Amino acid sequence: MSFNIIKPYPSPIISGHGIDVDFPMLAGALGLLGLGLVMITSASSEVAAVQSGNALYHMIRHLIYMVIGLGACITTMMVPIATWQRMGFMMLVSAFGLLVMVLLPGIGREVNGSMRWIGFSFFNVQPSEIAKVFVVIYLAGYLVRRQKEVRESWMGFFKPFIVLLPMAGLLLMEPDFGATVVMMGAAAAMLFLGGVGLLRFGLMVMLAVVAVVVLIKAQPYRMARLTTFTDPWADQFGSGYQLTQALIAFGRGEWLGVGLGNSVQKQFYLPEAHTDFVFSVLAEELGAVGSLLTVALFVFVSVRAMYIGLWAEKAKQFFAAYMAYGLAFLWIGQFLINIGVNVGLLPTKGLTLPFLSYGGSSLVICCAQLGLLLRIEWESRTHLGSEEMEFDESDFAEESPHGR
């Protein structure tokens, strides 16, 4: 009696010769995850002890989110890129559905005046984090399908905005101005790399600047943040309180920091110390040297993600290339805005720091993005990414090169 054994579809973690991933990229991301766990434990201990009676409350939850995130990373590595390409439109519709749901009373959960979360019994889901990735996947497919139209006609350039502008409107209704800027910035970068002419791209940049100015002036609280960050000390106990406390943390850290766990600012001086301002606590405890090394690690991961897109483009896997570029720009946008807010270069904005900040949705989605990038790198290197191809053991090299 014979049995038919169904072999699992090849992936970076199911190959003929063990785990075959881009180890430099994986090591960089795991380094950030580990550093994030340490800093969340330190930054949240005082608040957690008072609010829940357990100094490790936020650390335990963050560790659970890390496990879920690593599971999401493994899952996305198992899915062929061609599958994401086919599902692009469905994901776009799902993104719109989630952003509408979060605005509905009884479904969306309001925190600090914003309706950004869908609450469940033990955790909250932030639809904007999911929507940004889904938009990147859809737009990558559009750039492949309409490449000539995008490069040569105004209509091909404007069509994506029929989708992007309503989604931006839904994000602004939450309101989530930071997520809107990151999403639109990543989309603009993808269009530029997709071959949009300089004239059309320049027009888009000018319109984006005008739109940002109008949006800032339309809401008094945004205008107040803009005027406050230029001189936070003018109202250091009012609208400038958060930024001044963050700057004090940077000042106390000096070159080598006050030592891990010895931050004073985390002791109820700096609001949101373990979420949006975890980098300020890191700067206080690890100093300028630790901060610069952390920035260097972020730069490495972001540049590596861009190179993954370049390698996919050289392998003529254009959908994968555009998706990698878009995912990289999502990280870069959040990184620049969060660090800029922490050091006082940008107005205060509620955006998490990828891999480091406390936050379930952000952390899980970042890990899922990592899985997508590792899958893209593997497919571009092995050329085994097409679902139409048949695989057997001989398709894999005798010694699989791990990374580049």
Contacts in CASP RR format, 6 or more apart in sequence:
PFRMAT RR
TARGET T0000
AUTHOR 0000-0000-0000
METHOD contacts of the structure
MODEL  1
MSFNIIKPYPSPIISGHGIDVDFPMLAGALGLLGLGLVMITSASSEVAAV
QSGNALYHMIRHLIYMVIGLGACITTMMVPIATWQRMGFMMLVSAFGLLV
MVLLPGIGREVNGSMRWIGFSFFNVQPSEIAKVFVVIYLAGYLVRRQKEV
RESWMGFFKPFIVLLPMAGLLLMEPDFGATVVMMGAAAAMLFLGGVGLLR
FGLMVMLAVVAVVVLIKAQPYRMARLTTFTDPWADQFGSGYQLTQALIAF
GRGEWLGVGLGNSVQKQFYLPEAHTDFVFSVLAEELGAVGSLLTVALFVF
VSVRAMYIGLWAEKAKQFFAAYMAYGLAFLWIGQFLINIGVNVGLLPTKG
LTLPFLSYGGSSLVICCAQLGLLLRIEWESRTHLGSEEMEFDESDFAEES
PHGR
7 391 0 8 1.000
8 14 0 8 1.000
9 78 0 8 1.000
9 80 0 8 1.000
9 391 0 8 1.000
10 16 0 8 1.000
10 384 0 8 1.000
10 391 0 8 1.000
10 395 0 8 1.000
10 396 0 8 1.000
11 77 0 8 1.000
11 78 0 8 1.000
11 375 0 8 1.000
11 378 0 8 1.000
12 19 0 8 1.000
12 20 0 8 1.000
12 21 0 8 1.000
12 77 0 8 1.000
12 374 0 8 1.000
12 375 0 8 1.000
12 378 0 8 1.000
13 19 0 8 1.000
13 20 0 8 1.000
13 21 0 8 1.000
13 74 0 8 1.000
13 77 0 8 1.000
13 78 0 8 1.000
14 78 0 8 1.000
15 396 0 8 1.000
15 400 0 8 1.000
16 393 0 8 1.000
16 396 0 8 1.000
16 400 0 8 1.000
17 396 0 8 1.000
17 397 0 8 1.000
17 398 0 8 1.000
17 399 0 8 1.000
17 400 0 8 1.000
18 400 0 8 1.000
19 402 0 8 1.000
20 378 0 8 1.000
20 382 0 8 1.000
20 400 0 8 1.000
20 401 0 8 1.000
20 402 0 8 1.000
21 77 0 8 1.000
21 374 0 8 1.000
21 377 0 8 1.000
21 378 0 8 1.000
21 402 0 8 1.000
21 403 0 8 1.000
22 304 0 8 1.000
22 308 0 8 1.000
22 373 0 8 1.000
22 374 0 8 1.000
22 377 0 8 1.000
22 378 0 8 1.000
22 402 0 8 1.000
22 403 0 8 1.000
22 404 0 8 1.000
23 402 0 8 1.000
23 403 0 8 1.000
24 300 0 8 1.000
24 304 0 8 1.000
24 403 0 8 1.000
24 404 0 8 1.000
25 301 0 8 1.000
25 304 0 8 1.000
25 305 0 8 1.000
25 308 0 8 1.000
25 370 0 8 1.000
25 373 0 8 1.000
25 374 0 8 1.000
25 377 0 8 1.000
25 403 0 8 1.000
26 370 0 8 1.000
26 374 0 8 1.000
28 297 0 8 1.000
28 300 0 8 1.000
28 301 0 8 1.000
28 304 0 8 1.000
29 301 0 8 1.000
29 355 0 8 1.000
29 367 0 8 1.000
29 370 0 8 1.000
31 297 0 8 1.000
32 294 0 8 1.000
32 297 0 8 1.000
32 298 0 8 1.000
32 301 0 8 1.000
32 354 0 8 1.000
32 355 0 8 1.000
32 356 0 8 1.000
33 66 0 8 1.000
33 355 0 8 1.000
33 367 0 8 1.000
35 282 0 8 1.000
35 294 0 8 1.000
35 297 0 8 1.000
35 356 0 8 1.000
36 62 0 8 1.000
36 278 0 8 1.000
36 355 0 8 1.000
36 356 0 8 1.000
36 357 0 8 1.000
37 59 0 8 1.000
37 62 0 8 1.000
37 63 0 8 1.000
37 66 0 8 1.000
38 260 0 8 1.000
39 274 0 8 1.000
39 278 0 8 1.000
39 281 0 8 1.000
39 282 0 8 1.000
39 285 0 8 1.000
39 356 0 8 1.000
40 58 0 8 1.000
40 59 0 8 1.000
40 62 0 8 1.000
40 274 0 8 1.000
40 278 0 8 1.000
40 356 0 8 1.000
40 357 0 8 1.000
40 358 0 8 1.000
41 56 0 8 1.000
41 58 0 8 1.000
41 59 0 8 1.000
41 62 0 8 1.000
42 260 0 8 1.000
42 261 0 8 1.000
42 263 0 8 1.000
42 266 0 8 1.000
42 281 0 8 1.000
42 285 0 8 1.000
43 263 0 8 1.000
43 266 0 8 1.000
43 273 0 8 1.000
43 274 0 8 1.000
43 278 0 8 1.000
43 281 0 8 1.000
43 282 0 8 1.000
43 358 0 8 1.000
44 57 0 8 1.000
44 58 0 8 1.000
44 59 0 8 1.000
44 266 0 8 1.000
44 273 0 8 1.000
44 274 0 8 1.000
44 358 0 8 1.000
45 55 0 8 1.000
45 56 0 8 1.000
45 59 0 8 1.000
45 261 0 8 1.000
45 266 0 8 1.000
46 55 0 8 1.000
46 266 0 8 1.000
46 267 0 8 1.000
46 268 0 8 1.000
47 58 0 8 1.000
47 266 0 8 1.000
47 268 0 8 1.000
47 273 0 8 1.000
47 274 0 8 1.000
48 54 0 8 1.000
48 55 0 8 1.000
48 56 0 8 1.000
48 57 0 8 1.000
48 58 0 8 1.000
48 59 0 8 1.000
49 55 0 8 1.000
51 57 0 8 1.000
54 60 0 8 1.000
58 274 0 8 1.000
58 358 0 8 1.000
61 358 0 8 1.000
62 358 0 8 1.000
62 359 0 8 1.000
62 360 0 8 1.000
62 363 0 8 1.000
65 359 0 8 1.000
65 360 0 8 1.000
65 363 0 8 1.000
65 364 0 8 1.000
66 363 0 8 1.000
66 367 0 8 1.000
68 360 0 8 1.000
68 364 0 8 1.000
69 363 0 8 1.000
69 364 0 8 1.000
69 366 0 8 1.000
69 367 0 8 1.000
69 368 0 8 1.000
70 367 0 8 1.000
71 367 0 8 1.000
72 364 0 8 1.000
72 365 0 8 1.000
72 367 0 8 1.000
72 368 0 8 1.000
72 371 0 8 1.000
73 367 0 8 1.000
73 368 0 8 1.000
73 370 0 8 1.000
73 371 0 8 1.000
73 374 0 8 1.000
74 371 0 8 1.000
75 368 0 8 1.000
76 368 0 8 1.000
76 371 0 8 1.000
76 372 0 8 1.000
76 375 0 8 1.000
77 371 0 8 1.000
77 372 0 8 1.000
77 374 0 8 1.000
77 375 0 8 1.000
77 378 0 8 1.000
79 375 0 8 1.000
80 375 0 8 1.000
80 379 0 8 1.000
80 385 0 8 1.000
80 386 0 8 1.000
80 387 0 8 1.000
81 317 0 8 1.000
81 319 0 8 1.000
81 320 0 8 1.000
81 323 0 8 1.000
81 372 0 8 1.000
81 375 0 8 1.000
81 376 0 8 1.000
81 379 0 8 1.000
81 385 0 8 1.000
82 385 0 8 1.000
82 386 0 8 1.000
82 387 0 8 1.000
83 387 0 8 1.000
84 91 0 8 1.000
84 137 0 8 1.000
84 323 0 8 1.000
84 372 0 8 1.000
85 137 0 8 1.000
85 140 0 8 1.000
85 141 0 8 1.000
85 144 0 8 1.000
85 319 0 8 1.000
87 137 0 8 1.000
88 134 0 8 1.000
88 137 0 8 1.000
88 138 0 8 1.000
88 141 0 8 1.000
89 138 0 8 1.000
91 134 0 8 1.000
91 137 0 8 1.000
91 138 0 8 1.000
92 134 0 8 1.000
92 135 0 8 1.000
92 138 0 8 1.000
92 163 0 8 1.000
94 130 0 8 1.000
94 134 0 8 1.000
95 127 0 8 1.000
95 130 0 8 1.000
95 131 0 8 1.000
95 134 0 8 1.000
95 135 0 8 1.000
95 167 0 8 1.000
96 166 0 8 1.000
96 167 0 8 1.000
96 170 0 8 1.000
98 118 0 8 1.000
98 127 0 8 1.000
98 130 0 8 1.000
98 131 0 8 1.000
99 127 0 8 1.000
99 128 0 8 1.000
99 131 0 8 1.000
99 167 0 8 1.000
99 170 0 8 1.000
99 171 0 8 1.000
100 170 0 8 1.000
101 107 0 8 1.000
101 108 0 8 1.000
101 118 0 8 1.000
101 127 0 8 1.000
102 108 0 8 1.000
102 115 0 8 1.000
102 116 0 8 1.000
102 117 0 8 1.000
102 118 0 8 1.000
102 127 0 8 1.000
102 174 0 8 1.000
103 115 0 8 1.000
103 170 0 8 1.000
103 173 0 8 1.000
103 174 0 8 1.000
107 118 0 8 1.000
107 119 0 8 1.000
108 115 0 8 1.000
108 117 0 8 1.000
108 118 0 8 1.000
108 119 0 8 1.000
109 115 0 8 1.000
109 117 0 8 1.000
109 118 0 8 1.000
109 119 0 8 1.000
109 124 0 8 1.000
111 117 0 8 1.000
114 174 0 8 1.000
114 175 0 8 1.000
114 176 0 8 1.000
115 173 0 8 1.000
115 174 0 8 1.000
116 126 0 8 1.000
116 127 0 8 1.000
116 128 0 8 1.000
116 174 0 8 1.000
116 176 0 8 1.000
117 124 0 8 1.000
117 125 0 8 1.000
117 126 0 8 1.000
117 361 0 8 1.000
118 124 0 8 1.000
118 125 0 8 1.000
118 126 0 8 1.000
118 127 0 8 1.000
119 125 0 8 1.000
123 360 0 8 1.000
124 360 0 8 1.000
124 361 0 8 1.000
125 361 0 8 1.000
126 360 0 8 1.000
126 361 0 8 1.000
126 362 0 8 1.000
128 171 0 8 1.000
128 174 0 8 1.000
128 176 0 8 1.000
128 179 0 8 1.000
129 179 0 8 1.000
129 361 0 8 1.000
129 362 0 8 1.000
129 365 0 8 1.000
130 361 0 8 1.000
130 365 0 8 1.000
131 167 0 8 1.000
131 171 0 8 1.000
131 179 0 8 1.000
131 183 0 8 1.000
132 179 0 8 1.000
132 182 0 8 1.000
132 183 0 8 1.000
132 186 0 8 1.000
132 330 0 8 1.000
132 365 0 8 1.000
133 327 0 8 1.000
133 330 0 8 1.000
133 365 0 8 1.000
133 368 0 8 1.000
133 369 0 8 1.000
135 163 0 8 1.000
135 164 0 8 1.000
135 167 0 8 1.000
135 183 0 8 1.000
135 186 0 8 1.000
135 187 0 8 1.000
136 186 0 8 1.000
136 187 0 8 1.000
136 190 0 8 1.000
136 323 0 8 1.000
136 326 0 8 1.000
136 327 0 8 1.000
136 330 0 8 1.000
137 323 0 8 1.000
138 163 0 8 1.000
139 160 0 8 1.000
139 187 0 8 1.000
139 190 0 8 1.000
139 191 0 8 1.000
139 322 0 8 1.000
139 326 0 8 1.000
140 190 0 8 1.000
140 319 0 8 1.000
140 320 0 8 1.000
140 322 0 8 1.000
140 323 0 8 1.000
140 326 0 8 1.000
141 319 0 8 1.000
141 322 0 8 1.000
142 150 0 8 1.000
142 159 0 8 1.000
142 160 0 8 1.000
143 150 0 8 1.000
143 190 0 8 1.000
143 191 0 8 1.000
143 194 0 8 1.000
143 318 0 8 1.000
143 319 0 8 1.000
143 322 0 8 1.000
144 318 0 8 1.000
144 319 0 8 1.000
144 322 0 8 1.000
146 156 0 8 1.000
146 159 0 8 1.000
147 194 0 8 1.000
147 318 0 8 1.000
149 155 0 8 1.000
149 156 0 8 1.000
149 159 0 8 1.000
150 156 0 8 1.000
150 157 0 8 1.000
150 191 0 8 1.000
150 194 0 8 1.000
150 195 0 8 1.000
150 196 0 8 1.000
151 194 0 8 1.000
151 195 0 8 1.000
151 196 0 8 1.000
151 197 0 8 1.000
154 200 0 8 1.000
157 191 0 8 1.000
157 196 0 8 1.000
157 200 0 8 1.000
157 204 0 8 1.000
160 187 0 8 1.000
160 191 0 8 1.000
164 183 0 8 1.000
164 184 0 8 1.000
164 187 0 8 1.000
167 183 0 8 1.000
168 180 0 8 1.000
168 183 0 8 1.000
168 184 0 8 1.000
169 180 0 8 1.000
171 177 0 8 1.000
171 179 0 8 1.000
171 180 0 8 1.000
171 183 0 8 1.000
172 180 0 8 1.000
172 215 0 8 1.000
175 219 0 8 1.000
177 215 0 8 1.000
177 222 0 8 1.000
177 349 0 8 1.000
178 337 0 8 1.000
178 349 0 8 1.000
178 350 0 8 1.000
178 351 0 8 1.000
179 351 0 8 1.000
181 212 0 8 1.000
181 333 0 8 1.000
181 337 0 8 1.000
182 330 0 8 1.000
182 333 0 8 1.000
182 334 0 8 1.000
182 337 0 8 1.000
182 351 0 8 1.000
183 330 0 8 1.000
184 208 0 8 1.000
185 208 0 8 1.000
185 329 0 8 1.000
185 333 0 8 1.000
186 326 0 8 1.000
186 329 0 8 1.000
186 330 0 8 1.000
186 333 0 8 1.000
188 201 0 8 1.000
188 204 0 8 1.000
188 205 0 8 1.000
188 208 0 8 1.000
189 325 0 8 1.000
189 326 0 8 1.000
189 329 0 8 1.000
190 322 0 8 1.000
190 325 0 8 1.000
190 326 0 8 1.000
190 329 0 8 1.000
191 201 0 8 1.000
191 204 0 8 1.000
192 201 0 8 1.000
193 322 0 8 1.000
193 325 0 8 1.000
194 322 0 8 1.000
196 204 0 8 1.000
215 222 0 8 1.000
216 222 0 8 1.000
216 223 0 8 1.000
216 226 0 8 1.000
217 223 0 8 1.000
222 347 0 8 1.000
224 239 0 8 1.000
225 239 0 8 1.000
225 347 0 8 1.000
225 348 0 8 1.000
225 349 0 8 1.000
226 347 0 8 1.000
228 234 0 8 1.000
228 235 0 8 1.000
228 239 0 8 1.000
228 240 0 8 1.000
228 243 0 8 1.000
228 347 0 8 1.000
228 348 0 8 1.000
229 240 0 8 1.000
229 243 0 8 1.000
229 344 0 8 1.000
229 346 0 8 1.000
229 347 0 8 1.000
229 348 0 8 1.000
232 239 0 8 1.000
232 240 0 8 1.000
232 243 0 8 1.000
232 244 0 8 1.000
232 247 0 8 1.000
232 344 0 8 1.000
233 240 0 8 1.000
233 244 0 8 1.000
234 240 0 8 1.000
235 241 0 8 1.000
236 244 0 8 1.000
241 271 0 8 1.000
242 270 0 8 1.000
242 271 0 8 1.000
242 272 0 8 1.000
242 277 0 8 1.000
242 348 0 8 1.000
243 341 0 8 1.000
243 344 0 8 1.000
243 348 0 8 1.000
245 265 0 8 1.000
245 269 0 8 1.000
245 270 0 8 1.000
245 271 0 8 1.000
245 280 0 8 1.000
246 265 0 8 1.000
246 270 0 8 1.000
246 277 0 8 1.000
246 280 0 8 1.000
246 342 0 8 1.000
246 343 0 8 1.000
246 344 0 8 1.000
247 343 0 8 1.000
247 344 0 8 1.000
248 265 0 8 1.000
248 269 0 8 1.000
249 263 0 8 1.000
249 265 0 8 1.000
249 270 0 8 1.000
249 277 0 8 1.000
249 280 0 8 1.000
249 281 0 8 1.000
249 283 0 8 1.000
249 284 0 8 1.000
250 280 0 8 1.000
250 283 0 8 1.000
250 284 0 8 1.000
250 291 0 8 1.000
250 342 0 8 1.000
250 343 0 8 1.000
251 283 0 8 1.000
251 284 0 8 1.000
252 258 0 8 1.000
252 264 0 8 1.000
252 265 0 8 1.000
252 284 0 8 1.000
253 283 0 8 1.000
253 284 0 8 1.000
253 285 0 8 1.000
253 286 0 8 1.000
253 287 0 8 1.000
253 288 0 8 1.000
254 287 0 8 1.000
254 288 0 8 1.000
255 287 0 8 1.000
255 288 0 8 1.000
255 289 0 8 1.000
256 286 0 8 1.000
256 287 0 8 1.000
256 288 0 8 1.000
256 289 0 8 1.000
257 283 0 8 1.000
257 284 0 8 1.000
257 285 0 8 1.000
257 286 0 8 1.000
257 287 0 8 1.000
257 288 0 8 1.000
257 290 0 8 1.000
258 264 0 8 1.000
258 284 0 8 1.000
258 285 0 8 1.000
258 287 0 8 1.000
259 285 0 8 1.000
259 286 0 8 1.000
260 285 0 8 1.000
260 286 0 8 1.000
261 285 0 8 1.000
262 285 0 8 1.000
263 273 0 8 1.000
263 281 0 8 1.000
263 284 0 8 1.000
263 285 0 8 1.000
264 284 0 8 1.000
265 273 0 8 1.000
265 280 0 8 1.000
265 281 0 8 1.000
265 284 0 8 1.000
266 273 0 8 1.000
266 274 0 8 1.000
266 281 0 8 1.000
266 284 0 8 1.000
270 277 0 8 1.000
270 280 0 8 1.000
270 281 0 8 1.000
271 277 0 8 1.000
273 280 0 8 1.000
273 281 0 8 1.000
274 281 0 8 1.000
274 357 0 8 1.000
274 358 0 8 1.000
275 352 0 8 1.000
275 357 0 8 1.000
275 358 0 8 1.000
275 359 0 8 1.000
276 338 0 8 1.000
276 341 0 8 1.000
276 349 0 8 1.000
276 350 0 8 1.000
276 351 0 8 1.000
276 352 0 8 1.000
276 353 0 8 1.000
276 357 0 8 1.000
277 342 0 8 1.000
278 353 0 8 1.000
278 356 0 8 1.000
278 357 0 8 1.000
278 358 0 8 1.000
279 291 0 8 1.000
279 294 0 8 1.000
279 338 0 8 1.000
279 339 0 8 1.000
279 342 0 8 1.000
279 353 0 8 1.000
279 356 0 8 1.000
280 342 0 8 1.000
282 290 0 8 1.000
282 291 0 8 1.000
282 294 0 8 1.000
282 356 0 8 1.000
283 290 0 8 1.000
283 291 0 8 1.000
283 342 0 8 1.000
286 294 0 8 1.000
294 356 0 8 1.000
295 339 0 8 1.000
298 331 0 8 1.000
298 335 0 8 1.000
298 354 0 8 1.000
301 331 0 8 1.000
302 328 0 8 1.000
302 331 0 8 1.000
302 332 0 8 1.000
302 335 0 8 1.000
305 324 0 8 1.000
305 327 0 8 1.000
305 328 0 8 1.000
305 331 0 8 1.000
305 373 0 8 1.000
306 324 0 8 1.000
306 325 0 8 1.000
306 328 0 8 1.000
307 404 0 8 1.000
308 324 0 8 1.000
308 328 0 8 1.000
308 373 0 8 1.000
308 376 0 8 1.000
308 377 0 8 1.000
308 380 0 8 1.000
309 320 0 8 1.000
309 321 0 8 1.000
309 324 0 8 1.000
309 325 0 8 1.000
309 328 0 8 1.000
309 376 0 8 1.000
309 380 0 8 1.000
310 321 0 8 1.000
311 377 0 8 1.000
311 380 0 8 1.000
311 381 0 8 1.000
311 404 0 8 1.000
312 318 0 8 1.000
312 320 0 8 1.000
312 321 0 8 1.000
312 324 0 8 1.000
312 376 0 8 1.000
312 377 0 8 1.000
312 379 0 8 1.000
312 380 0 8 1.000
313 321 0 8 1.000
314 380 0 8 1.000
315 379 0 8 1.000
315 380 0 8 1.000
315 381 0 8 1.000
315 383 0 8 1.000
317 376 0 8 1.000
317 379 0 8 1.000
317 380 0 8 1.000
317 385 0 8 1.000
320 376 0 8 1.000
320 379 0 8 1.000
320 380 0 8 1.000
321 376 0 8 1.000
323 372 0 8 1.000
323 376 0 8 1.000
324 372 0 8 1.000
324 373 0 8 1.000
324 376 0 8 1.000
327 369 0 8 1.000
327 372 0 8 1.000
327 373 0 8 1.000
328 373 0 8 1.000
330 369 0 8 1.000
331 354 0 8 1.000
331 366 0 8 1.000
331 369 0 8 1.000
334 351 0 8 1.000
334 352 0 8 1.000
334 353 0 8 1.000
334 354 0 8 1.000
335 353 0 8 1.000
335 354 0 8 1.000
337 346 0 8 1.000
337 349 0 8 1.000
337 351 0 8 1.000
338 351 0 8 1.000
338 352 0 8 1.000
338 353 0 8 1.000
338 357 0 8 1.000
339 353 0 8 1.000
340 346 0 8 1.000
341 347 0 8 1.000
341 348 0 8 1.000
341 349 0 8 1.000
341 350 0 8 1.000
341 351 0 8 1.000
352 358 0 8 1.000
352 359 0 8 1.000
352 362 0 8 1.000
354 362 0 8 1.000
354 366 0 8 1.000
355 363 0 8 1.000
355 366 0 8 1.000
357 363 0 8 1.000
377 403 0 8 1.000
377 404 0 8 1.000
379 385 0 8 1.000
381 401 0 8 1.000
381 403 0 8 1.000
381 404 0 8 1.000
382 396 0 8 1.000
384 391 0 8 1.000
384 395 0 8 1.000
384 396 0 8 1.000
END
